[in-house]
Amino acid sequence: MKIEEIKNTIINGDCLEIMKQMPDKSVDLVLTDPPYGINYSYDKYIDTEENLKNLIKKAMPEILRIGKRVLLTPGINNIHKYPKPKWILSWVYKGGANYCSWGFNCWQPILAYGNDPYLENKMGCRSDVIHKEETPEKWGHSCSKPLDFWKLLLLRGSVKENDLILDPFLGSGTTAVAAQFLHRNFIGIEISKEYCKIAEQRLRQKPLL
């Protein structure tokens, strides 16, 4: 598969099959919000803990092979099912957004694989914490990440315009929209036709800079 042929496109299909055709280290950043294993039913996927284990086992080797660096939000409950990251960053927001077994949940982990792009490009140190309030955006998808936060996370993992960003679990297209806004290239893979339609609609609504 030639990367130039699929750059800035949304692919409706199984990410496991598509990623197998992509060359090693062919994308600058894999930025994604995979399923959390919390027994939720999406359009084409039932998010059980067992299904998540299988997904991690099959998808993570391909993600780590393709991406020069990876940032993913795994949720909290099943974070230890993932391969050991190079670091864990944090998304922090006000208490009260979610409730957990120890009270109000005020943060979410971000698993980081590969080198920090700021240090790698001799641009100095950046914080490993992103402070941004949680303002869910549904867009016909129950678990869309807030675009404002996602743009900050993309910029934490990508320092160059025209970098290529891959999201193998695109959902309603937040990664593609953030990449378009920030002048990055993207490849989005999503198994649900309905979510692909939503993502394509969002991309047509080009934001004002």
C-alpha positions in Angstrom: 0.0 0.0 0.0 1.4 3.4 -1.0 0.9 6.0 1.7 0.5 8.9 -0.7 -2.6 7.2 -2.2 -4.4 7.1 1.2 -3.2 10.4 2.6 -6.0 12.7 3.8 -8.6 10.0 3.4 -11.1 8.2 5.6 -11.0 4.4 5.0 -14.1 2.3 5.9 -12.7 -1.0 6.9 -11.0 -3.2 9.5 -8.0 -1.4 10.8 -6.2 -4.7 11.5 -6.3 -5.6 7.8 -5.4 -2.1 6.6 -2.5 -1.5 8.9 -0.9 -4.8 7.9 -0.5 -3.3 4.4 1.2 -0.1 5.7 5.0 0.3 5.7 7.1 0.4 8.9 7.3 3.9 10.5 5.2 5.4 7.7 3.3 7.8 9.9 4.7 10.5 12.2 2.1 10.1 14.9 -0.6 7.5 15.7 -3.2 9.5 17.7 -6.2 7.5 18.8 -8.9 6.8 21.4 -9.5 3.0 21.2 -12.4 1.2 22.9 -12.1 0.9 26.7 -13.5 -2.6 27.4 -16.5 -1.3 29.4 -19.3 -3.5 27.9 -20.6 -0.8 25.6 -22.0 -1.6 22.1 -20.9 0.6 19.3 -22.2 0.5 15.8 -20.0 -2.4 14.6 -18.2 -3.4 17.8 -19.2 -4.8 21.2 -16.7 -3.3 23.7 -16.3 -6.2 26.2 -13.1 -6.7 28.2 -12.3 -9.9 26.3 -12.8 -8.1 23.0 -10.5 -5.4 24.1 -7.8 -7.9 25.1 -7.9 -9.4 21.7 -7.9 -6.0 20.0 -4.8 -4.9 22.0 -3.0 -8.1 21.2 -3.6 -7.8 17.5 -3.6 -4.0 16.9 -0.8 -2.7 19.2 2.1 -4.5 17.4 0.9 -3.0 14.1 0.4 0.5 15.7 3.8 0.4 17.2 5.3 -0.8 13.9 3.7 1.9 11.8 4.0 4.9 14.0 7.2 6.8 14.8 5.4 7.8 18.0 2.0 7.0 19.5 -0.3 8.8 21.8 -3.5 7.0 22.9 -6.1 7.4 25.5 -6.9 4.0 27.0 -9.3 5.0 29.7 -8.4 4.0 33.3 -9.9 0.6 34.1 -7.9 -1.4 31.5 -4.8 0.7 31.2 -2.5 -2.2 32.4 -3.6 -4.4 29.5 -1.5 -2.3 27.1 2.2 -2.8 26.4 4.4 -0.8 28.7 4.6 2.8 27.3 7.7 5.0 27.3 5.7 7.5 29.5 2.2 8.2 30.7 0.9 11.7 30.2 -2.2 13.1 31.9 -5.3 15.0 30.8 -6.6 16.9 33.8 -10.0 18.5 34.2 -12.3 19.7 37.0 -13.8 17.1 39.4 -17.4 16.1 38.9 -17.2 15.1 35.2 -17.0 11.4 36.0 -17.4 9.2 39.1 -15.1 6.3 40.1 -14.6 3.9 43.0 -12.5 6.5 44.8 -14.7 9.5 44.2 -14.7 12.0 41.4 -12.4 11.2 38.5 -10.5 14.4 37.4 -8.0 13.0 34.9 -7.4 10.5 32.2 -4.1 8.8 31.2 -2.4 9.2 27.9 0.0 6.4 26.9 3.0 7.6 25.0 5.3 5.4 22.9 8.3 6.7 21.0 10.4 9.9 21.6 9.0 13.2 22.7 9.0 15.3 19.4 10.0 18.5 21.2 13.1 16.9 22.8 13.9 15.0 19.6 13.9 18.3 17.6 15.8 20.2 20.3 12.8 22.4 21.1 13.1 22.1 24.8 10.9 20.5 27.5 7.1 20.5 27.6 4.8 19.5 30.4 3.4 15.9 30.5 0.0 17.3 31.7 -2.7 18.8 29.5 -5.3 21.0 31.4 -8.5 21.2 29.4 -12.1 21.0 30.6 -14.1 18.0 29.4 -16.8 19.2 27.0 -18.1 16.1 25.2 -19.1 16.4 21.6 -21.5 13.7 20.5 -21.6 14.1 16.7 -23.7 10.9 16.5 -21.1 9.0 18.5 -21.4 8.5 22.2 -17.7 8.7 23.1 -16.2 11.5 21.0 -13.3 13.3 22.5 -13.5 17.1 22.8 -11.9 18.7 19.7 -10.1 21.5 21.7 -8.4 18.9 23.9 -7.6 16.7 20.9 -5.9 19.5 19.1 -3.7 20.1 22.1 -2.8 16.4 22.3 -2.0 16.3 18.6 0.3 19.3 19.0 2.0 17.5 22.0 2.9 14.6 19.6 3.5 16.5 16.4 5.7 19.6 16.0 5.8 19.9 12.2 3.1 21.0 9.8 2.4 18.4 7.1 3.2 15.5 9.6 1.1 12.5 8.9 -1.3 11.5 11.6 -3.0 8.1 11.7 -6.1 7.2 13.7 -7.0 3.5 13.3 -10.2 3.9 15.5 -11.4 7.1 13.9 -15.0 7.1 15.2 -16.7 10.4 14.4 -13.5 11.9 13.0 -12.1 14.1 15.7 -8.5 13.2 14.8 -9.0 14.0 11.1 -10.7 17.3 12.0 -7.9 18.3 14.4 -5.3 17.4 11.8 -7.1 19.5 9.1 -7.3 22.4 11.5 -3.6 22.2 12.4 -2.3 21.7 8.8 -1.4 18.1 9.3 -2.1 15.2 6.9 -4.2 12.3 8.2 -5.3 8.8 7.6 -8.5 7.7 9.4 -9.7 4.1 9.6 -13.1 3.3 10.9 -15.1 0.0 10.6 -18.5 1.7 10.8 -20.0 3.2 7.6 -22.2 5.5 9.7 -19.3 6.9 11.7 -17.4 7.4 8.4 -20.2 9.5 7.1 -20.2 11.7 10.2 -16.4 12.1 10.0 -16.7 13.1 6.3 -19.4 15.6 7.1 -17.3 17.2 9.8 -14.3 17.5 7.4 -16.5 19.3 4.9 -17.2 22.0 7.6 -13.7 23.4 7.4 -13.0 25.5 10.5 -12.0 29.1 10.4 -8.4 29.6 11.6 
